[in-house]
Amino acid sequence: MVNYQFQHSDGTLNATSEDGFYSIDSSGTITITALGASSAVNDFETTPNSGDYTVTMTDGTGISDATITLSETNLNEDGSFGGQEAFSYAENQDAGATVATLAGDDDDGVVNYQFQHSDGTLSATSEDGFYSIDSSGANHHYRLRRKLCGQ
């Protein structure tokens, strides 16, 4: 029967890596632990992005050691807005007047801005049709024409 374990710097064998970031089962499957998932080892933007670990395999008749490298790759994470998500503008704007300009940040660069509708689709026009947005993030107001009834 084959068994895999991490070898620690003191020579002991364990199912968990010495830093506590990974665990290995008897079949050789390595998983990230809760400690690893919440550490810099799980964030590509924080170095280092790889680590070397000694794994020992035993098969009942012998022992073999191998140094393995676990390398983290970059993920294209979602961008973020600079915190300002509510805007005010003076009433009686003309159609096409800019009423807000968004500022977003993304490690890969902001490609464009769109409204997300309730069905998940993306559009340059808000779901209610009152606003449009261009690729630079400028939000334009379209005046709603409505008939006022009453007094």
C-alpha positions in Angstrom: 0.0 0.0 0.0 1.3 3.4 -1.0 1.2 6.3 1.4 2.2 10.0 1.0 3.2 12.5 3.7 4.9 15.8 4.0 8.4 15.7 5.5 9.1 18.4 8.0 12.5 20.0 8.6 13.1 17.9 11.7 12.5 14.7 9.6 9.1 13.9 10.9 6.3 12.9 8.5 2.9 14.5 8.7 -0.3 14.7 6.6 0.0 18.5 7.0 2.8 20.7 5.5 5.1 22.2 8.1 3.7 25.7 7.4 0.2 24.3 7.8 -1.0 25.5 4.4 -1.5 22.2 2.7 -2.6 18.7 3.6 -1.9 15.4 1.7 -4.0 12.2 1.9 -2.7 8.7 1.6 -3.4 8.7 -2.2 -1.3 11.8 -2.8 -4.0 14.4 -3.2 -2.9 17.7 -1.9 -5.5 20.2 -0.7 -5.2 23.7 0.7 -6.1 24.0 4.4 -8.2 26.7 6.0 -5.0 28.3 7.2 -3.6 28.2 3.7 -6.8 29.6 2.2 -6.7 32.6 4.5 -3.0 33.3 4.1 -0.8 35.1 1.5 -0.1 31.7 -0.1 -3.6 32.0 -1.6 -3.2 35.6 -2.9 -1.2 35.9 -6.1 -0.7 39.6 -5.6 1.2 38.8 -2.4 4.5 37.0 -2.9 5.9 34.4 -2.8 3.7 32.6 -5.3 5.2 29.2 -4.9 6.7 27.0 -2.3 8.8 23.9 -2.2 7.8 20.9 -0.1 9.3 17.5 0.5 6.9 14.7 0.1 7.7 11.2 1.2 6.1 8.2 -0.4 6.2 4.8 1.3 5.0 1.6 -0.4 5.7 -1.0 2.3 9.1 -2.0 0.9 10.8 1.4 0.5 10.7 5.1 1.0 11.1 7.8 -1.7 11.4 11.5 -1.2 10.6 14.2 -3.8 10.7 17.9 -3.6 7.5 19.3 -5.1 6.8 22.9 -6.0 3.3 24.2 -5.5 2.8 27.3 -7.6 -0.1 29.7 -7.4 -1.4 31.2 -10.6 -3.1 34.6 -11.1 -6.8 34.8 -11.3 -8.6 37.6 -13.1 -10.4 39.0 -10.1 -13.3 41.3 -10.4 -12.5 45.0 -10.3 -13.8 47.4 -7.7 -15.2 50.9 -7.6 -13.5 53.5 -5.6 -16.1 53.5 -2.9 -18.4 56.2 -4.4 -21.6 54.5 -5.6 -24.2 57.3 -5.0 -24.2 60.5 -7.0 -26.3 63.6 -6.9 -27.1 66.0 -9.8 -29.1 69.1 -10.2 -32.6 68.7 -11.7 -33.7 69.8 -15.1 -30.7 68.3 -17.0 -30.8 68.2 -20.8 -30.7 64.8 -22.4 -27.2 63.6 -22.7 -25.9 65.6 -19.8 -23.3 63.9 -17.7 -24.7 63.2 -14.2 -22.0 61.0 -12.8 -18.6 59.6 -13.8 -17.5 56.3 -12.3 -14.0 55.4 -11.4 -13.1 51.7 -11.3 -9.9 49.8 -10.6 -8.8 46.4 -11.8 -5.4 44.8 -11.9 -5.9 43.9 -15.6 -7.3 47.4 -16.5 -11.0 48.5 -16.7 -12.3 47.6 -20.2 -15.7 49.2 -20.0 -18.7 49.9 -17.8 -22.2 48.5 -18.2 -25.4 48.3 -16.2 -26.4 44.8 -15.0 -30.1 44.1 -15.4 -32.1 42.0 -13.0 -31.9 39.0 -15.5 -28.1 39.2 -15.4 -27.6 40.7 -18.8 -25.3 43.7 -19.3 -26.2 46.8 -21.3 -25.0 50.4 -21.9 -28.6 51.5 -20.9 -30.1 51.1 -17.5 -32.9 48.6 -17.2 -35.4 51.4 -16.7 -34.1 53.2 -19.8 -33.4 56.4 -17.9 -29.6 56.3 -18.1 -26.8 55.3 -20.4 -23.2 54.7 -19.7 -20.2 54.9 -22.1 -17.1 52.9 -21.9 -15.2 55.6 -20.0 -17.7 55.4 -17.1 -19.6 58.6 -17.8 -23.2 58.3 -16.9 -25.7 60.2 -19.1 -29.2 61.1 -18.1 -32.0 60.9 -20.5 -34.9 63.1 -19.5 -38.1 61.2 -19.0 -41.1 62.8 -20.6 -44.2 62.2 -18.6 -47.6 63.6 -18.6 -48.6 65.3 -15.4 -52.2 64.9 -14.4 -54.1 66.6 -11.7 -54.0 70.0 -10.2 
